[in-house]
Amino acid sequence: MSHALTPRQREYLEFIRQYIQNNESSPRLEEIASHFGVTSPAAHNTLKSLQNNGYLYFGRSKFSGFFIRLIESYGLAETVIEIPIVGKVNKYGEVFEFPSGLGHFATLLLDSEPGELFAVIMVGEIPQEEILAHDVIIFEQGIIPGIGDVCIAPIGKKQFLIQIDEQIESRYTWHPLAFDKDNTDYFTNLFQEQDWQQETIPESFIIATALRLTRRLAF
């Protein structure tokens, strides 16, 4: 880092680190201000100093709310990028309004080209996978998925989140990510409606592979 931290700045960073570790999301600005017994503008000024000196990145967006990214924990090769949000996902894992421009999501990623990345935002929950509404899933195009990876692939003329079960030569066995005993009828009707009987799919059917899920940090 280019500048030494003041004692108060170190306290801010340590508080943010511990909060993220305990909650898997960053604190809201109001929570930081309350913790240190200061006003929100005063807390904002300290965060701004840390950002200017290269220790973190923070902001607010329509999709991620107020967010903080700790640059120091990732290394020099990682930079803040704005990933386009190009679709929504419902409780069945259907990707719709895709591809369309719905906004951007600020994040830090290592060794990925921004042009190959996009995100979708959950508008429903997939509880069996612990995926919540407003979660953002970041995908990368052009990479070969492995066993267990989550991908976007077609079911007929629609696109869904699927999970790769097994690779057989150049084809994959798979299942809809949201499939469970409670929605069997939905997927049975979907396969009939789309005249879809492909138990395996070729690599060329994979639209993109998920890199990670990011929980929305504020509402």
Backbone as CSV, one residue per row, in Angstrom:
resi,resn,N_x,N_y,N_z,CA_x,CA_y,CA_z,C_x,C_y,C_z
1,MET,0.831,-1.182,0.000,0.000,0.000,0.000,0.882,1.255,0.000
2,SER,0.319,2.321,-0.590,1.136,3.513,-0.766,1.167,4.403,0.461
3,HIS,0.205,4.260,1.388,0.170,5.102,2.562,-0.021,4.258,3.810
4,ALA,0.623,4.706,4.910,0.453,4.002,6.174,-0.938,4.295,6.737
5,LEU,-1.456,3.339,7.446,-2.771,3.490,8.058,-2.670,4.242,9.372
6,THR,-3.669,5.079,9.641,-3.789,5.668,10.969,-4.412,4.629,11.896
7,PRO,-4.279,4.798,13.212,-4.916,3.852,14.142,-6.417,3.696,13.887
8,ARG,-7.122,4.804,13.628,-8.563,4.707,13.380,-8.860,3.963,12.078
9,GLN,-8.056,4.192,11.039,-8.263,3.469,9.788,-8.047,1.976,9.971
10,ARG,-7.050,1.601,10.782,-6.831,0.183,11.073,-8.041,-0.412,11.787
11,GLU,-8.619,0.358,12.690,-9.814,-0.120,13.394,-10.967,-0.339,12.412
12,TYR,-11.128,0.575,11.467,-12.185,0.421,10.464,-11.974,-0.849,9.647
13,LEU,-10.741,-1.037,9.170,-10.465,-2.223,8.353,-10.686,-3.505,9.135
14,GLU,-10.253,-3.527,10.395,-10.425,-4.728,11.201,-11.906,-4.998,11.454
15,PHE,-12.670,-3.953,11.718,-14.111,-4.124,11.919,-14.762,-4.690,10.660
16,ILE,-14.405,-4.150,9.492,-14.995,-4.614,8.233,-14.597,-6.062,7.963
17,ARG,-13.314,-6.397,8.180,-12.859,-7.783,7.999,-13.675,-8.751,8.853
18,GLN,-13.794,-8.432,10.143,-14.497,-9.321,11.059,-15.979,-9.416,10.708
19,TYR,-16.560,-8.311,10.307,-17.975,-8.317,9.938,-18.207,-9.228,8.731
20,ILE,-17.357,-9.078,7.708,-17.504,-9.913,6.507,-17.292,-11.382,6.854
21,GLN,-16.309,-11.676,7.691,-16.044,-13.054,8.091,-17.240,-13.657,8.829
22,ASN,-17.875,-12.861,9.670,-18.983,-13.367,10.481,-20.312,-13.393,9.742
23,ASN,-20.487,-12.500,8.770,-21.793,-12.335,8.144,-21.818,-12.650,6.659
24,GLU,-20.656,-12.880,6.051,-20.550,-13.157,4.621,-21.116,-12.022,3.774
25,SER,-21.095,-10.840,4.308,-21.472,-9.633,3.579,-20.832,-8.461,4.289
26,SER,-20.738,-7.333,3.617,-20.107,-6.174,4.248,-21.132,-5.386,5.049
27,PRO,-20.683,-4.618,6.034,-21.616,-3.839,6.856,-22.188,-2.658,6.084
28,ARG,-23.386,-2.243,6.465,-23.957,-1.017,5.935,-23.229,0.191,6.535
29,LEU,-23.298,1.293,5.840,-22.638,2.505,6.321,-23.143,2.873,7.712
30,GLU,-24.446,2.733,7.940,-25.028,3.072,9.234,-24.491,2.176,10.341
31,GLU,-24.217,0.911,10.026,-23.667,0.001,11.022,-22.244,0.401,11.400
32,ILE,-21.471,0.822,10.425,-20.103,1.267,10.704,-20.130,2.515,11.592
33,ALA,-20.988,3.460,11.216,-21.086,4.694,11.993,-21.513,4.407,13.425
34,SER,-22.493,3.523,13.596,-22.976,3.185,14.938,-21.888,2.514,15.760
35,HIS,-21.135,1.605,15.132,-20.075,0.886,15.847,-19.031,1.848,16.395
36,PHE,-18.687,2.872,15.617,-17.625,3.798,16.034,-18.167,5.059,16.707
37,GLY,-19.489,5.128,16.865,-20.071,6.276,17.557,-19.893,7.589,16.829
38,VAL,-19.977,7.539,15.483,-19.816,8.749,14.676,-21.018,8.885,13.752
39,THR,-21.095,9.993,13.048,-22.155,10.185,12.073,-21.840,9.406,10.795
40,SER,-22.879,9.168,9.992,-22.661,8.478,8.712,-21.711,9.252,7.800
41,PRO,-21.817,10.600,7.709,-20.840,11.344,6.886,-19.405,11.168,7.375
42,ALA,-19.218,11.100,8.708,-17.853,10.918,9.233,-17.323,9.535,8.862
43,ALA,-18.174,8.515,8.979,-17.763,7.161,8.588,-17.463,7.111,7.100
44,HIS,-18.287,7.796,6.304,-18.073,7.843,4.855,-16.714,8.465,4.532
45,ASN,-16.344,9.524,5.253,-15.061,10.177,5.000,-13.885,9.253,5.278
46,THR,-13.983,8.438,6.343,-12.905,7.489,6.649,-12.811,6.424,5.564
47,LEU,-13.961,5.927,5.119,-13.962,4.939,4.033,-13.375,5.559,2.759
48,LYS,-13.690,6.818,2.515,-13.174,7.477,1.322,-11.651,7.575,1.379
49,SER,-11.106,7.875,2.564,-9.651,7.931,2.708,-9.031,6.563,2.447
50,LEU,-9.647,5.511,2.963,-9.142,4.160,2.732,-9.222,3.794,1.255
51,GLN,-10.285,4.229,0.585,-10.403,3.966,-0.840,-9.346,4.730,-1.634
52,ASN,-9.158,5.978,-1.303,-8.162,6.794,-2.018,-6.754,6.229,-1.875
53,ASN,-6.484,5.587,-0.739,-5.161,5.006,-0.496,-5.043,3.552,-0.947
54,GLY,-6.113,3.033,-1.562,-6.024,1.720,-2.185,-6.303,0.535,-1.294
55,TYR,-6.984,0.728,-0.160,-7.238,-0.376,0.743,-8.602,-1.039,0.526
56,LEU,-9.547,-0.298,-0.016,-10.866,-0.862,-0.255,-11.552,-0.086,-1.362
57,TYR,-12.686,-0.636,-1.775,-13.533,0.014,-2.759,-14.947,-0.061,-2.219
58,PHE,-15.677,1.058,-2.275,-17.054,1.013,-1.802,-17.934,1.865,-2.701
59,GLY,-19.220,1.611,-2.625,-20.158,2.361,-3.446,-21.580,1.907,-3.183
60,ARG,-22.479,2.320,-4.030,-23.878,1.958,-3.899,-24.449,1.793,-5.303
61,SER,-25.220,0.725,-5.508,-25.840,0.513,-6.804,-27.254,-0.007,-6.610
62,LYS,-28.011,0.014,-7.683,-29.402,-0.438,-7.655,-29.500,-1.889,-7.228
63,PHE,-28.531,-2.707,-7.664,-28.631,-4.136,-7.437,-27.880,-4.605,-6.202
64,SER,-26.739,-3.997,-5.898,-25.960,-4.480,-4.765,-26.140,-3.649,-3.514
65,GLY,-26.898,-2.533,-3.600,-27.043,-1.663,-2.444,-25.689,-1.065,-2.070
66,PHE,-25.484,-0.760,-0.786,-24.184,-0.269,-0.323,-23.242,-1.461,-0.176
67,PHE,-22.053,-1.367,-0.772,-21.124,-2.498,-0.743,-19.713,-2.011,-0.472
68,ILE,-18.919,-2.912,0.117,-17.496,-2.656,0.360,-16.723,-3.860,-0.138
69,ARG,-15.636,-3.630,-0.859,-14.734,-4.694,-1.280,-13.346,-4.396,-0.711
70,LEU,-12.767,-5.361,-0.012,-11.442,-5.171,0.572,-10.379,-5.549,-0.455
71,ILE,-9.823,-4.565,-1.126,-8.818,-4.803,-2.160,-7.578,-5.456,-1.568
72,GLU,-7.209,-5.082,-0.350,-5.985,-5.584,0.270,-5.976,-7.089,0.438
73,SER,-7.134,-7.723,0.489,-7.182,-9.159,0.749,-7.058,-9.989,-0.507
74,TYR,-7.004,-9.335,-1.672,-6.993,-10.079,-2.923,-5.646,-10.076,-3.623
75,GLY,-4.853,-9.039,-3.477,-3.580,-8.987,-4.179,-3.619,-8.013,-5.341
76,LEU,-2.458,-7.729,-5.870,-2.329,-6.667,-6.855,-2.943,-7.011,-8.197
77,ALA,-3.113,-8.315,-8.494,-3.611,-8.695,-9.813,-5.116,-8.487,-9.952
78,GLU,-5.777,-8.178,-8.867,-7.224,-8.062,-8.908,-7.634,-6.606,-8.874
79,THR,-8.557,-6.244,-9.742,-9.020,-4.867,-9.823,-10.541,-4.838,-9.785
80,VAL,-11.083,-3.684,-9.436,-12.528,-3.511,-9.412,-13.039,-3.403,-10.838
81,ILE,-14.061,-4.160,-11.176,-14.677,-4.073,-12.495,-16.187,-4.008,-12.326
82,GLU,-16.842,-3.461,-13.325,-18.293,-3.379,-13.354,-18.796,-4.461,-14.301
83,ILE,-19.507,-5.442,-13.751,-20.002,-6.561,-14.550,-21.443,-6.282,-14.960
84,PRO,-21.780,-6.408,-16.252,-23.169,-6.156,-16.672,-24.118,-7.237,-16.153
85,ILE,-25.266,-6.806,-15.670,-26.333,-7.730,-15.292,-27.249,-7.858,-16.500
86,VAL,-27.392,-9.082,-17.025,-28.056,-9.261,-18.318,-29.280,-10.165,-18.243
87,GLY,-29.694,-10.553,-17.049,-30.870,-11.403,-16.951,-31.332,-11.587,-15.521
88,LYS,-32.523,-12.155,-15.387,-33.104,-12.471,-14.091,-33.355,-13.977,-14.018
89,VAL,-33.435,-14.502,-12.798,-33.640,-15.941,-12.604,-34.769,-16.130,-11.596
90,ASN,-35.753,-16.976,-11.941,-36.866,-17.217,-11.032,-36.612,-18.454,-10.175
91,LYS,-37.604,-18.853,-9.390,-37.436,-19.945,-8.436,-37.219,-21.299,-9.103
92,TYR,-37.535,-21.407,-10.392,-37.300,-22.660,-11.113,-35.936,-22.664,-11.810
93,GLY,-35.200,-21.575,-11.655,-33.904,-21.490,-12.322,-33.989,-21.041,-13.760
94,GLU,-35.160,-20.578,-14.194,-35.276,-20.078,-15.562,-34.626,-18.697,-15.667
95,VAL,-33.776,-18.531,-16.659,-33.118,-17.256,-16.921,-33.943,-16.519,-17.965
96,PHE,-34.506,-15.383,-17.600,-35.359,-14.651,-18.529,-34.903,-13.200,-18.615
97,GLU,-35.558,-12.445,-19.520,-35.068,-11.107,-19.891,-33.574,-11.200,-20.202
98,PHE,-33.218,-12.198,-20.992,-31.811,-12.533,-21.243,-31.589,-12.671,-22.739
99,PRO,-30.566,-12.006,-23.300,-29.699,-11.030,-22.611,-30.260,-9.620,-22.766
100,SER,-30.253,-8.868,-21.715,-30.710,-7.487,-21.763,-29.918,-6.669,-20.746
101,GLY,-29.868,-5.372,-20.947,-29.108,-4.521,-20.048,-29.942,-4.106,-18.850
102,LEU,-29.620,-4.651,-17.678,-30.384,-4.364,-16.473,-29.576,-3.579,-15.440
103,GLY,-28.369,-3.226,-15.787,-27.518,-2.505,-14.853,-26.149,-3.153,-14.760
104,HIS,-25.380,-2.774,-13.735,-24.042,-3.307,-13.521,-23.854,-3.654,-12.054
105,PHE,-22.894,-4.544,-11.822,-22.573,-4.967,-10.462,-21.070,-4.807,-10.274
106,ALA,-20.666,-4.027,-9.257,-19.244,-3.776,-9.008,-18.660,-4.899,-8.160
107,THR,-17.534,-5.457,-8.594,-16.900,-6.528,-7.826,-15.420,-6.593,-8.165
108,LEU,-14.709,-7.467,-7.467,-13.297,-7.724,-7.716,-13.148,-9.158,-8.189
109,LEU,-12.459,-9.341,-9.302,-12.217,-10.684,-9.810,-10.778,-10.788,-10.286
110,LEU,-10.217,-11.978,-10.153,-8.827,-12.218,-10.512,-8.727,-12.981,-11.820
111,ASP,-7.867,-12.488,-12.717,-7.520,-13.207,-13.945,-8.721,-13.535,-14.818
112,SER,-9.668,-12.618,-14.937,-10.787,-12.794,-15.852,-10.914,-11.535,-16.690
113,GLU,-11.276,-11.715,-17.950,-11.449,-10.586,-18.840,-12.873,-10.052,-18.687
114,PRO,-13.030,-8.751,-18.398,-14.372,-8.211,-18.211,-15.324,-8.507,-19.355
115,GLY,-14.829,-8.572,-20.590,-15.695,-8.832,-21.728,-16.299,-10.218,-21.731
116,GLU,-15.736,-11.155,-20.974,-16.227,-12.528,-20.947,-17.175,-12.778,-19.778
117,LEU,-17.411,-11.767,-18.956,-18.191,-11.932,-17.739,-19.548,-11.243,-17.849
118,PHE,-20.544,-11.850,-17.222,-21.823,-11.191,-17.039,-22.458,-11.761,-15.786
119,ALA,-23.524,-11.150,-15.341,-24.197,-11.600,-14.122,-25.692,-11.679,-14.354
120,VAL,-26.350,-12.504,-13.550,-27.806,-12.545,-13.506,-28.226,-12.335,-12.061
121,ILE,-29.408,-11.803,-11.860,-29.888,-11.527,-10.516,-31.104,-12.385,-10.213
122,MET,-31.130,-12.960,-9.019,-32.221,-13.819,-8.606,-33.445,-12.982,-8.232
123,VAL,-34.602,-13.350,-8.783,-35.857,-12.723,-8.377,-36.737,-13.720,-7.633
124,GLY,-36.246,-14.950,-7.499,-36.885,-15.975,-6.693,-35.824,-16.682,-5.875
125,GLU,-36.247,-17.607,-5.039,-35.312,-18.358,-4.198,-35.232,-19.804,-4.650
126,ILE,-34.032,-20.384,-4.539,-33.841,-21.820,-4.758,-33.312,-22.361,-3.431
127,PRO,-34.210,-22.642,-2.472,-33.783,-22.925,-1.092,-32.912,-24.157,-0.955
128,GLN,-33.128,-25.173,-1.797,-32.316,-26.379,-1.669,-30.853,-26.126,-2.018
129,GLU,-30.582,-25.034,-2.734,-29.211,-24.642,-3.063,-28.762,-23.432,-2.252
130,GLU,-29.591,-23.008,-1.285,-29.303,-21.852,-0.426,-29.081,-20.586,-1.243
131,ILE,-29.864,-20.443,-2.314,-29.821,-19.258,-3.148,-31.030,-18.408,-2.822
132,LEU,-30.812,-17.126,-2.539,-31.864,-16.228,-2.103,-32.205,-15.206,-3.185
133,ALA,-33.412,-14.656,-3.089,-33.774,-13.536,-3.956,-32.784,-12.396,-3.746
134,HIS,-32.441,-11.729,-4.825,-31.495,-10.608,-4.878,-30.032,-11.061,-4.920
135,ASP,-29.751,-12.366,-4.779,-28.383,-12.830,-4.989,-27.987,-12.566,-6.439
136,VAL,-26.717,-12.286,-6.646,-26.180,-12.063,-7.989,-25.210,-13.201,-8.305
137,ILE,-25.382,-13.846,-9.443,-24.498,-14.938,-9.861,-23.673,-14.456,-11.048
138,ILE,-22.361,-14.539,-10.909,-21.439,-14.095,-11.950,-21.042,-15.291,-12.810
139,PHE,-21.128,-15.126,-14.123,-20.817,-16.185,-15.081,-19.676,-15.758,-15.996
140,GLU,-18.986,-16.765,-16.504,-17.949,-16.525,-17.511,-18.242,-17.375,-18.732
141,GLN,-18.113,-16.770,-19.892,-18.302,-17.490,-21.146,-16.984,-18.089,-21.616
142,GLY,-17.078,-19.166,-22.363,-15.912,-19.718,-23.024,-15.038,-20.618,-22.184
143,ILE,-15.505,-21.047,-20.996,-14.727,-21.993,-20.205,-15.463,-23.328,-20.144
144,ILE,-14.706,-24.393,-20.038,-15.278,-25.742,-20.024,-15.695,-26.076,-18.596
145,PRO,-16.956,-26.416,-18.365,-17.397,-26.705,-16.997,-16.883,-28.053,-16.513
146,GLY,-16.812,-28.183,-15.200,-16.447,-29.449,-14.576,-17.635,-30.047,-13.854
147,ILE,-17.436,-31.236,-13.293,-18.502,-31.903,-12.554,-18.919,-31.034,-11.371
148,GLY,-20.217,-30.831,-11.229,-20.746,-30.027,-10.144,-20.895,-28.554,-10.465
149,ASP,-20.352,-28.105,-11.601,-20.461,-26.692,-11.950,-21.893,-26.332,-12.323
150,VAL,-22.252,-25.093,-12.053,-23.552,-24.555,-12.439,-23.369,-23.785,-13.735
151,CYS,-24.249,-24.027,-14.688,-24.146,-23.408,-16.006,-25.504,-22.860,-16.426
152,ILE,-25.483,-22.056,-17.463,-26.706,-21.682,-18.168,-26.738,-22.474,-19.458
153,ALA,-27.852,-23.146,-19.701,-27.995,-23.957,-20.908,-29.472,-23.963,-21.309
154,PRO,-29.754,-24.270,-22.571,-31.151,-24.255,-23.015,-31.901,-25.522,-22.624
155,ILE,-33.171,-25.339,-22.354,-34.143,-26.437,-22.333,-35.175,-26.030,-23.368
156,GLY,-35.057,-26.575,-24.548,-35.873,-26.125,-25.668,-35.502,-24.706,-26.039
157,LYS,-36.495,-23.824,-26.060,-36.267,-22.434,-26.431,-36.055,-21.547,-25.214
158,LYS,-35.994,-22.121,-24.021,-35.785,-21.357,-22.803,-34.399,-21.646,-22.237
159,GLN,-33.917,-20.764,-21.366,-32.618,-20.963,-20.725,-32.827,-21.174,-19.228
160,PHE,-32.038,-22.126,-18.671,-32.158,-22.469,-17.265,-30.782,-22.622,-16.629
161,LEU,-30.752,-22.486,-15.302,-29.572,-22.888,-14.543,-29.590,-24.400,-14.432
162,ILE,-28.487,-25.023,-14.818,-28.362,-26.471,-14.696,-27.087,-26.787,-13.914
163,GLN,-26.992,-28.014,-13.427,-25.765,-28.459,-12.767,-25.238,-29.684,-13.497
164,ILE,-23.936,-29.691,-13.749,-23.300,-30.783,-14.472,-23.116,-31.972,-13.532
165,ASP,-23.595,-33.149,-13.957,-23.477,-34.361,-13.151,-22.273,-35.211,-13.554
166,GLU,-22.064,-35.346,-14.855,-20.999,-36.232,-15.340,-20.650,-35.856,-16.766
167,GLN,-19.391,-36.046,-17.132,-18.969,-35.837,-18.502,-18.726,-37.182,-19.161
168,ILE,-19.348,-37.398,-20.297,-19.193,-38.630,-21.075,-18.674,-38.227,-22.444
169,GLU,-17.355,-38.404,-22.628,-16.673,-37.927,-23.823,-16.924,-36.430,-23.971
170,SER,-17.580,-35.993,-25.053,-17.781,-34.559,-25.260,-19.185,-34.103,-24.872
171,ARG,-19.900,-34.926,-24.092,-21.256,-34.586,-23.688,-21.363,-34.616,-22.163
172,TYR,-22.432,-33.976,-21.650,-22.628,-33.884,-20.204,-23.997,-34.422,-19.816
173,THR,-24.056,-35.163,-18.713,-25.329,-35.408,-18.053,-25.550,-34.266,-17.067
174,TRP,-26.793,-33.963,-16.778,-27.096,-32.743,-16.049,-28.475,-32.858,-15.410
175,HIS,-28.785,-31.880,-14.566,-30.150,-31.753,-14.040,-30.432,-30.278,-13.800
176,PRO,-31.698,-29.873,-13.878,-32.029,-28.476,-13.561,-31.629,-28.177,-12.118
177,LEU,-30.963,-27.059,-11.902,-30.454,-26.745,-10.571,-31.579,-26.695,-9.542
178,ALA,-32.745,-26.211,-9.930,-33.841,-26.022,-8.975,-34.719,-27.254,-8.816
179,PHE,-34.396,-28.346,-9.498,-35.263,-29.529,-9.463,-35.284,-30.167,-8.076
180,ASP,-36.481,-30.474,-7.590,-36.643,-31.291,-6.389,-38.015,-31.958,-6.445
181,LYS,-38.340,-32.743,-5.431,-39.582,-33.520,-5.451,-40.826,-32.635,-5.465
182,ASP,-40.689,-31.396,-5.011,-41.848,-30.505,-4.939,-42.178,-29.840,-6.265
183,ASN,-41.245,-29.840,-7.218,-41.547,-29.208,-8.505,-41.386,-30.178,-9.677
184,THR,-41.500,-31.470,-9.382,-41.379,-32.478,-10.442,-42.378,-32.228,-11.561
185,ASP,-43.627,-31.898,-11.196,-44.662,-31.672,-12.212,-44.296,-30.500,-13.114
186,TYR,-43.724,-29.444,-12.536,-43.349,-28.285,-13.344,-42.349,-28.685,-14.420
187,PHE,-41.306,-29.426,-14.030,-40.274,-29.779,-15.002,-40.763,-30.844,-15.979
188,THR,-41.629,-31.750,-15.536,-42.215,-32.715,-16.458,-43.012,-32.004,-17.536
189,ASN,-43.821,-31.024,-17.138,-44.603,-30.251,-18.103,-43.697,-29.408,-18.994
190,LEU,-42.618,-28.866,-18.403,-41.681,-28.061,-19.192,-41.045,-28.889,-20.299
191,PHE,-40.563,-30.088,-19.957,-39.925,-30.945,-20.961,-40.904,-31.312,-22.071
192,GLN,-42.170,-31.569,-21.703,-43.170,-31.890,-22.716,-43.477,-30.682,-23.587
193,GLU,-43.629,-29.531,-22.948,-43.937,-28.302,-23.675,-42.833,-27.957,-24.666
194,GLN,-41.584,-28.137,-24.249,-40.438,-27.784,-25.094,-39.976,-28.950,-25.975
195,ASP,-40.695,-30.078,-25.883,-40.319,-31.279,-26.644,-38.844,-31.600,-26.433
196,TRP,-38.451,-31.655,-25.161,-37.052,-31.786,-24.766,-36.807,-33.161,-24.160
197,GLN,-35.996,-33.956,-24.821,-35.721,-35.314,-24.361,-34.227,-35.606,-24.266
198,GLN,-33.422,-34.575,-24.236,-31.975,-34.773,-24.260,-31.444,-35.027,-22.855
199,GLU,-31.066,-36.244,-22.584,-30.508,-36.594,-21.283,-29.053,-36.153,-21.164
200,THR,-28.389,-35.984,-22.297,-27.040,-35.419,-22.312,-27.022,-34.255,-23.287
201,ILE,-26.107,-33.303,-23.041,-25.986,-32.151,-23.930,-24.523,-31.982,-24.312
202,PRO,-24.257,-31.453,-25.509,-22.868,-31.218,-25.923,-22.320,-29.950,-25.286
203,GLU,-21.011,-29.835,-25.303,-20.348,-28.658,-24.742,-20.844,-27.374,-25.397
204,SER,-21.199,-27.440,-26.677,-21.629,-26.242,-27.395,-22.937,-25.673,-26.860
205,PHE,-23.692,-26.459,-26.081,-24.946,-25.982,-25.512,-24.725,-25.109,-24.273
206,ILE,-23.532,-25.182,-23.690,-23.259,-24.415,-22.467,-23.067,-22.943,-22.827
207,ILE,-23.962,-22.092,-22.335,-23.874,-20.665,-22.633,-22.790,-20.008,-21.789
208,ALA,-22.718,-20.372,-20.512,-21.712,-19.803,-19.606,-21.678,-20.643,-18.343
209,THR,-20.582,-20.539,-17.613,-20.374,-21.296,-16.376,-20.244,-20.334,-15.211
210,ALA,-20.910,-20.664,-14.096,-20.905,-19.777,-12.932,-19.528,-19.741,-12.283
211,LEU,-19.092,-18.533,-11.919,-17.854,-18.354,-11.176,-18.120,-18.274,-9.683
212,ARG,-19.106,-17.482,-9.299,-19.428,-17.364,-7.887,-20.747,-16.640,-7.701
213,LEU,-21.312,-16.826,-6.532,-22.538,-16.140,-6.130,-22.183,-15.060,-5.141
214,THR,-22.775,-13.895,-5.295,-22.550,-12.785,-4.377,-23.870,-12.388,-3.749
215,ARG,-23.902,-12.370,-2.441,-25.122,-12.001,-1.727,-25.285,-10.495,-1.745
216,ARG,-26.504,-10.042,-2.043,-26.745,-8.605,-2.008,-26.512,-8.099,-0.596
217,LEU,-25.806,-6.982,-0.490,-25.311,-6.554,0.801,-26.253,-5.627,1.553
218,ALA,-27.196,-5.035,0.867,-28.131,-4.137,1.541,-29.386,-4.026,0.702
219,PHE,-30.482,-3.632,1.339,-31.758,-3.532,0.637,-32.315,-2.120,0.796
